[in-house]
Amino acid sequence: MKFSYVMLPDYPLDQSLRSIQLADELGYYAVYAADETWHKDLWLLFAAAADKTKNVRFGPSVSGVVLREPTLIAQAAATLDELTNGRAEVVIGSGNFGLLAQYKIDWTGTKPLSRVVEGAKVIRTFLDDGAITFDGEFFSYAGLFTFARPVQERMPVKIGAMRGPKSFEASAEFSDGCHHALSYTREAYDYMVKHCRIGAERAGKNVEDLDLGAWVVFSVGEDSAAAKEAARSMVGLYASAVPHEQLRRNGVDPEELAPIIAALGAGDLGGAIDLTPPELAETLSIAGTPEECVEKIKRQIEPAGINHMILAITDAALVKALMGRDVEGVPDVDTQLRLVHDRVMPAFA
């Protein structure tokens, strides 16, 4: 089992750089970040971290092919790959639908999965060949070329998927893996892997050779209640983006989220947290002591065949920045990175 840290790059940059260096020293597989206008630019941040690290990998999880053109994603990734001597990778998706709405883009008219699959093919070609001539449904090029070339013989290109089943099948068929965000139950991951297997078989691949990642809201500390409260503060924000089908696979009735989403939409972030029951928060996060986190991963996620935990670590500073709420007794990101290394990773070695 690989472990990675996915950050929202909203901290002071020097602090984010220290956390990246620590993740590298502790042996994390990768540091990912959301490629969204809401946050600081991940490509610049990771470029700054390149010569301060030795082994950890970098990339977006995810970069949306509606707002960011696929050849520009490939160009940035290839440049980052040279800076890191072969440690870049890309996870793409359609993008955050809430963010698209702020650009006045109706995601329902973008044919999101078809666009993502075509974007993956474009990125793969541009990375491998350095040039592309292509007439697609969404993207077209006539002899476009670049001098940005990756160091790796084959840079991994993966797809982020949530709703399924076609998105899971496509990620396995047309990319190097699937990062599935915001699921926490065995049923949800069995469903993901079942459909990844279908897609892999269509492409003549072994599904176990793919990167099957669980992207989860995560908070860990010696004080179980404090860690769970930090996670609870973020669950409504994240869960508001989860498709209804996925919520049901996680044992949640979408109607449970309706008042929370209404509060978020009205800008009442504190009210949204207050409306999030602890039981719902515990269902839709991995939080608590290291031992509690290990138990949930082993019970709900690992048995499905997931081989990569991608931890969206939540600490008091992040909750304050995003939700305007103070939580006490929650370790900072660096302390949580160490706790995962010392007391979670060994259970999956």
N, C-alpha and C positions, 0 to 999 in steps of 0.2 A: 504493500500500500504506500503510495506517494502522498506527501502532505505539502500543500502550498498555502500561501497567504494571499488573499485577494483584498486589496485596499481600495477604499474610496479616498482618492488623493486630495483630502480636504484639510490635512494637518499642515502646520508650518513645514516648508520644504526640507529644512535641515533635520527636522524630526523624522519625516518620512525617509530621508536618506539613511539615518541611523537605523531605522527599523529594517530597511532593505539589507543593510550591511549585516545586521544581526541574523536575519533569516538566512543569509548566505553562510555565515559562520556556523549556524546550527544545523545546516544540511537540508534545508527545505528544498523541494524540487523547483519551485517557481514562485515569483511574485507577479501577480496579475493586477490589473486595475481596470475600472470601468472607463470606456472611451466615450464620455458624455460631456456636453457643454457645461453642465452643472458643476463639474469638478475641475481641478487643475489638470493641465495637459500631461497625460501619462507618458507620451513619447519623449517630451523634454525631460521629465523626471527620470525616466529609465536611462536616457542617454547620460544624464549626470551621474547615475549610479554605476555605469558600465565599468569604469576603471577603478571603482572602489570595491568591486566584487570579483569572485573567481569562478564560482560554480553555478550559482542560482540562475534560473532562466527567467526571461521577461516577455511580457506581451499583454495585449488587451484581452480581457474576458468580460464583456465582448466589445467588438467594434461593429457598429451598425452600418450595413451597406446601403441604407437609405440616405443617411447624412454624409457618410464618408465614402467616396468613390473607391471601388476595389483596387484599381491600379495604384492609387495613392496609399492605400493600406499596405500593399505589397512593397511600394517604394520605401515607406517609413520602416517596415519590418526588416527589409534587406539592409537598410542603413544601420538599424539597431543591431542586426546580426553581425555586421562588420565591427561595430564598436565593441561588442561583447565577445568577439571571437567565436561566434557560432552558438549563442545562447538565446536567440529570439524565437518566438513562435506566435501564432495568430489564432485567436478564437473569434469567429464572426457570428453575427445574428442580424435580425431585422432592426434591432435597436429598441430603446425604451419607448413604449407607445405614449407614455405621459410626456416625454420630451418631444416626440414628434408632434403631439398636439400643440405644444407651445410654438412650433414652427408652422402651425396651421396645415399640417399634413395629416390627412385621414388615413391611418394605417390600413384600414379595410380595403382601400383602393390601390394598395401598393403590391398586392399579390406577394406577401412577405416570404413565404417559403420558397417559391419559385425564384424570387430575386436573390435570396441567400444562396441557393444551390448554384445559380448562374455566377454569383459573385465568387463563390469558392472555386469554381472552374477558372474564372479569370485570374484570381490571385495565384492559383497553382501554376498556370501557364506563364504568367509574368515573372514569378519567382524562378521557375525552372529555365525559361528560355530568354528572359530579358527583353522580349519583344512579343507583340501580339497583334494579330489581325483576326477580327472576330465580329460577326453580326449576330447579336442575340436579341432577346425580347426586351432586355433592360439596358444592356451595355453593348456598345459597338466601337470598334477601333480599326484604323487602317495603318498598319505598320508602326504602331506606337512602340517606342523603345525606351530603355532606361540604362544608365550606367550604375545604378544601385544594385549590387549583386550580393546575395547572401554568401556567407562563409560555409555554412552547412551544405552538404550535398543535396539534402532534401529537408527544407524547413517544414516543421509540422504546421498544417492548417486544419483547424478543428471548427466545429459548429456548435453553438449554444442552442439548446432546445428545451422547450417547456411543455407545450400542450400535447403533442403527439397525436396519433402514432406516426404520421408521415414525417414529422420533423426528426424523430429518432431514427427512423429507417434511412432518411436522406443523409443524416450526419454520418452514419456508418458506411453508407454506400459511396458517398462523394467526398469524404474528408477522412482525417486521421483520428477522429474521436468525437465524443459528445460530452459537453459540459452541461449537465442538467441542474438548473438552479431551483432552489427553494422547495425541495421535497425532503420528507423526513420519515417516511414509512416504508416498510418492506414491500407493500403492495405497489407503491409508486415506483420503486426501483426495479422490482420484478417486471413491471410494465415497460419501463424504459429499456431494460436489457433484452427483453423478449423482442421488441421491435428493432433495437440495434442489431440483434442477431439476424433478423430477416433482411435488413439492408446490407449487412456484411456478406451474407451468403449470396445475395444478388451480384455483389462485386467480386466474389471469389476470395473473400477475406475471412480470417478467423476473428470473431468478435473479441476474443480474449487478448488479441494483439493491439486492440485499439485503446486509446485513452478514454476511459469511462469515468467521468468526474462528477462528484457530488458537490455543488456550490451551495454552501449553507450559512445561514446566520449563526454565529458562534460566539460564546462568551464563557470563559473559564476562570475560576478562582477558588481560593480556599473557602471563601464564604459563598456557599451555594445560592443562598437567597439573593445576594447582591448580584451575582452573575446572571441569575435568571431575571432579575428586575431590569438589568441592562438590555438583555435580549428582548424582554417584553416591550421595552420602550421603542424598539425598532420593528417589531413583528408586523404591526399594522401597516407601516410605511412600505415594507417589502411585499407583504401578502396582498396589498391592493393591486399589484401587478400580476398576480397569479391567475391563470385561466380557471374558470369554474370546474372544468373536467379534472384539472390537476388538484384543485382543492379537495374534490370528492375522493380522489385516490389517496389523499392524505387524511381522510376521515373527517373533513370539515365541510359543513353545509355552507355554501356561499352566502346564504342569508345571514349567517352569524357575523359576516364582515360588513354588511350593509351600513350599520350605524357608524362603524369605524371609518369606512371610506367616505361617508357623508361628512364626518367631522374633519377629515383630512382635506376634503374638497373645499370646505369652508375656511380653511386655514387655522382650525382649532387643533393644533398638534397635541397640546397637553390633554385636551378632551379625548382625542383619538387613543392616547395611551390609557387613559382612565377607563375607556370602553373596551379595552383588550383584556379579557379575563386571563388570569394566570394559566388556566388549563389550556386555553387556546395558544397562548405564547409558548407553553412547554411543548405542545404538539408541533408548532411551526418554528422550532429552533433547536439547536443543540447547546445546552447551557448547564452550568453547575460546576461541581468539583471535577477534577481530572477523571476520577473514577466514574462519575456519572456520565461524563462525555464518552468515555471508552465504552461503557455498557450500552449506550444508545446506538453508537456506531456499529458495534458488534451485533446488536440485536436487529436493527432495522436496515442497515445500509450494506455492510460488508458481505453478508450472505447472498445478496443478489448478484454479486460479481463485480461490484464497483471496486476500482483499483486506484482511485485518486480522490482524496479529500481536499476540497478547496475551501478554506476557512475565511469567511467574511468576519474578521474579528471585530467585536463591538466593545468599546471601552467608554468610560465616562465622558472623555473629550468628544468622541464621535456623537454620542447621544446629545450632548450639549450643543454641538455645532448644528446638527440636523434637526433636532426636535426641541431645542431650547429648554431642556429639562435636566436638573441635577440628579445624579444617582451617586450614592455613597458606597465606598468599599469595593469598587470594581478595579481590578488591576489594569494598568495601562497596557498598550499593545505589546511593548517589549517584554513585560513580565508574562503576559499570556503566551507570547511566542516561546519563551523559555519553559513555561509550564507544559505546553504541548510537547516540546522536545523531550523534556525530562520524564513526563508521566503519562503521555498519551501515545506518542509514536512507538515507544518500546512494546506496547501491547499488540502492535501490528507488524513488528519487524519480521 
